[in-house]
Amino acid sequence: MPQGESETSALLPVLCVRPADLTPVAIVVGDPARARAAASFLDDVREAGSNREYLTLTGTRAGRRLTVVSHGVGAPGAAICFEELIRGGVRTLVRAGTCGAIREGIHDGDTVIATAAVREDGMSEQLIAPPYPAVADRRVVSALAASADGAGRLFDEGLVVTEAVFYPGAYPPRWQVEMEMSTLYVIAAMRGVRAGGILTVDGNLVEERDADMSDYDPHRAVVADGVTAMLEIAVDAAADLAGESA
């Protein structure tokens, strides 16, 4: 670090954002476009950083400052985002994403709050042994559930599966569900911060999807509507969590 440059003014190397521009509570999403969509629920939004798939936006909700960051697809790149946010001072991370359902009765556009995740992410075992659990923080889960209830949104709550493989190779995958949650939960627990997540269903692998995913289409209106509702729930929950220390 150059002489006279403070830790809060130095750019985080991959996110290319200054820690001073981050907030203690952050919402993380996969897609930069989804980050902008989440930020549409904030006031006084400004871009704090942009590099590769990582777009960082900061604004306010109900007078409380929040950061929204995109982490890309897959656990390794997302892990970089999570680690740098924590190093930059973020203490609560709320992930909002999409997933496939593997249980009958969960439909496209439905909302799922992830209380824990099966560690098939291909990444977290390089950080800590596989028996280490990937579990959400109960306060973040409670905030998401309260926000969903306040919005009149029905939701499922429970275990999700985080997979490393999206398109199948030589061996048919057991499932494709979501790709980053277990890594977030492991990193958060290891670093002593809080994390939780909310997901929108974009297909049911039991009821709808072909094994080769040839019919997979996440861009339908029912999914888009679910994502919009999910993002507002995540932003409101993050604002409530930010208010705990205000």
Phi, psi and omega per residue, in radians:
M1 nan 2.261 3.137
P2 -1.033 2.591 -3.126
Q3 -1.015 2.320 3.113
G4 1.545 -0.158 -3.141
E5 -1.562 2.182 -3.084
S6 -1.412 2.830 3.121
E7 -1.107 -0.508 -3.107
T8 -1.397 -0.224 3.137
S9 -1.776 -0.274 3.130
A10 -1.311 2.386 -3.135
L11 -1.226 2.403 2.917
L12 -1.157 2.372 -2.860
P13 -1.127 -0.589 -3.097
V14 -1.787 -0.757 3.093
L15 -1.194 -0.434 -3.107
C16 0.977 0.875 3.104
V17 -2.375 2.596 3.101
R18 -1.485 2.379 3.093
P19 -0.922 -0.584 3.135
A20 -1.098 -0.372 -3.137
D21 -1.592 -0.023 3.099
L22 -1.658 2.809 3.115
T23 -2.034 2.777 -3.112
P24 -1.071 -0.450 3.091
V25 -2.004 2.245 -3.119
A26 -2.285 2.536 3.021
I27 -1.778 2.251 -3.135
V28 -2.054 2.372 -3.112
V29 -2.383 2.843 -3.105
G30 -1.321 -0.770 -2.914
D31 -1.753 2.294 3.051
P32 -0.968 -0.629 3.091
A33 -1.137 -0.624 3.093
R34 -1.226 -0.559 3.058
A35 -1.085 -0.735 3.098
R36 -1.149 -0.643 3.108
A37 -1.135 -0.736 3.083
A38 -1.113 -0.714 -3.133
A39 -1.176 -0.301 3.098
S40 -1.155 -0.292 3.075
F41 -1.561 0.037 3.110
L42 -1.829 2.801 3.009
D43 -1.831 2.746 3.046
D44 0.937 0.812 -3.082
V45 -1.358 2.427 3.005
R46 -2.467 2.645 3.114
E47 -1.407 2.129 -3.121
A48 -1.683 -0.339 3.140
G49 -3.106 2.685 3.102
S50 -2.690 2.169 3.086
N51 -2.770 2.265 -3.103
R52 0.936 -2.235 3.138
E53 -1.522 0.035 -3.007
Y54 -1.716 1.870 3.073
L55 -1.955 2.234 -3.120
T56 -2.044 2.186 3.140
L57 -2.218 2.464 3.122
T58 -2.267 2.404 3.116
G59 -2.755 -2.792 -3.124
T60 -2.274 2.617 3.007
R61 -2.338 2.114 -3.100
A62 0.957 0.632 3.105
G63 1.405 0.069 -3.109
R64 -1.927 2.266 -3.085
R65 -1.288 2.347 3.120
L66 -2.382 2.623 3.060
T67 -1.981 2.458 3.029
V68 -2.109 2.294 -3.092
V69 -2.368 2.404 3.018
S70 -1.615 2.466 -3.067
H71 -2.068 0.011 3.119
G72 1.395 -2.990 -3.073
V73 -1.804 2.272 3.044
G74 1.717 2.673 -2.990
A75 -1.178 -0.736 -3.055
P76 -1.062 -0.828 3.120
G77 -1.193 -0.661 3.106
A78 -1.115 -0.640 3.140
A79 -1.061 -0.651 3.086
I80 -1.057 -0.790 3.120
C81 -1.039 -0.859 -3.092
F82 -1.087 -0.777 -3.117
E83 -1.098 -0.762 -3.102
E84 -1.233 -0.622 3.074
L85 -1.075 -0.769 3.124
I86 -1.119 -0.743 3.101
R87 -1.126 -0.458 3.124
G88 -1.506 0.020 3.049
G89 1.923 -0.008 3.095
V90 -1.250 2.356 -3.096
R91 -2.092 -0.152 3.059
T92 -2.445 2.218 3.131
L93 -2.113 2.252 3.114
V94 -2.041 1.969 3.135
R95 -1.621 2.369 3.061
A96 -2.183 2.100 -3.072
G97 -2.629 -2.876 3.099
T98 -2.081 2.819 -3.113
C99 -2.700 2.849 2.950
G100 -1.726 2.541 3.110
A101 -1.591 2.535 3.085
I102 -2.166 0.419 3.081
R103 -2.334 2.398 3.119
E104 -1.092 2.540 3.080
G105 1.637 -0.100 3.034
I106 -1.760 2.187 -2.917
H107 -1.970 2.856 3.094
D108 -0.960 2.340 -3.137
G109 1.524 -0.147 3.131
D110 -1.200 2.803 -3.109
T111 -1.863 2.363 3.118
V112 -2.245 2.257 3.004
I113 -1.762 2.162 -3.008
A114 -1.596 1.898 3.131
T115 -1.440 -0.405 3.118
A116 -2.851 2.960 -3.095
A117 -2.487 2.446 3.012
V118 -1.302 2.312 -3.002
R119 -1.569 1.333 3.003
E120 -1.895 0.494 -2.966
D121 -1.420 -0.201 3.127
G122 1.288 0.096 -3.044
M123 -2.209 -0.858 -2.951
S124 -1.164 -0.415 3.101
E125 -1.184 -0.285 3.052
Q126 -1.427 -0.176 3.105
L127 -1.716 -0.661 -3.092
I128 -2.780 2.721 -3.019
A129 -1.023 2.583 -3.083
P130 -0.957 -0.551 3.130
P131 -1.143 -0.270 3.131
Y132 -1.131 2.225 -3.031
P133 -1.376 2.673 3.043
A134 -1.905 1.706 -2.981
V135 -2.240 2.416 3.097
A136 -1.290 2.726 3.031
D137 -1.303 2.313 -3.042
R138 -1.114 -0.547 -3.141
R139 -1.227 -0.623 3.097
V140 -1.216 -0.751 3.083
V141 -1.034 -0.765 -3.140
S142 -1.098 -0.704 3.125
A143 -1.142 -0.712 3.102
L144 -1.139 -0.750 3.131
A145 -1.119 -0.730 3.126
A146 -1.139 -0.677 3.124
S147 -1.155 -0.741 3.105
A148 -1.114 -0.748 3.096
D149 -1.066 -0.748 -3.134
G150 -1.109 -0.515 3.121
A151 -1.510 -0.027 -3.094
G152 1.246 0.445 -3.059
R153 -1.739 2.127 3.030
L154 -1.256 2.580 -3.131
F155 -2.645 2.718 2.942
D156 -1.706 2.672 -3.107
E157 -2.402 2.299 3.111
G158 2.778 -2.728 -3.030
L159 -1.358 2.422 3.013
V160 -2.109 2.957 3.110
V161 -2.027 2.259 3.075
T162 -1.838 2.077 -3.072
E163 -1.923 2.597 3.072
A164 -1.516 -0.482 -3.015
V165 -1.759 2.300 3.072
F166 -1.728 -1.087 3.075
Y167 -1.590 2.351 -3.072
P168 -1.196 2.599 3.086
G169 -1.884 -2.296 -3.107
A170 -1.171 -0.513 -3.122
Y171 -1.965 2.225 3.124
P172 -1.043 2.325 3.120
P173 -1.229 2.651 3.079
R174 -1.236 -0.518 -3.116
W175 -2.937 2.719 2.831
Q176 -2.158 1.959 -3.011
V177 -2.085 -1.231 2.969
E178 -2.627 3.034 -2.852
M179 -2.247 0.035 -3.052
E180 -2.377 -0.285 -2.924
M181 -1.106 -0.784 -3.081
S182 -1.121 -0.620 3.096
T183 -1.130 -0.726 3.080
L184 -1.037 -0.823 -3.077
Y185 -1.145 -0.682 3.123
V186 -1.164 -0.844 -3.130
I187 -1.078 -0.767 -3.135
A188 -1.046 -0.798 -3.138
A189 -1.141 -0.725 3.120
M190 -1.091 -0.618 -3.061
R191 -1.658 0.020 3.056
G192 1.305 0.547 3.088
V193 -2.095 3.041 -3.096
R194 -1.730 2.558 3.069
A195 -2.642 2.604 3.032
G196 -2.753 2.954 -3.082
G197 -2.619 2.688 3.109
I198 -2.326 2.467 -3.013
L199 -2.330 2.634 2.998
T200 -1.905 2.301 -3.107
V201 -1.331 2.248 3.105
D202 -2.029 0.282 3.074
G203 2.882 2.699 3.102
N204 -2.011 1.994 -3.062
L205 -1.219 -0.405 3.135
V206 -1.396 -0.694 -2.987
E207 -1.744 -0.449 -2.899
E208 -2.142 -0.786 -2.771
R209 -1.558 2.455 3.027
D210 -1.224 2.678 -3.103
A211 -1.063 -0.551 -3.116
D212 -1.577 0.081 3.097
M213 1.123 0.357 -3.096
S214 -1.164 -0.345 -3.120
D215 -1.794 0.163 -3.060
Y216 -1.245 2.167 3.129
D217 -2.478 1.707 -3.119
P218 -1.476 0.084 -2.983
H219 -1.824 0.437 3.132
R220 -1.453 2.768 -3.070
A221 -1.074 -0.658 -3.102
V222 -1.112 -0.611 3.093
V223 -1.280 -0.750 3.132
A224 -1.042 -0.720 3.121
D225 -1.132 -0.721 3.098
G226 -1.105 -0.692 3.120
V227 -1.118 -0.764 3.129
T228 -1.040 -0.802 3.109
A229 -1.087 -0.745 3.136
M230 -1.058 -0.763 -3.098
L231 -1.109 -0.708 3.119
E232 -1.177 -0.666 3.069
I233 -1.062 -0.792 -3.135
A234 -1.106 -0.728 3.141
V235 -1.137 -0.767 3.134
D236 -1.148 -0.703 3.094
A237 -1.111 -0.731 3.106
A238 -1.082 -0.699 3.106
A239 -1.118 -0.702 3.081
D240 -1.104 -0.743 3.116
L241 -1.138 -0.650 3.097
A242 -1.134 -0.549 -3.127
G243 -1.256 -0.296 3.130
E244 -1.060 -0.592 -3.096
S245 -1.859 0.106 -3.101
A246 -1.281 nan nan
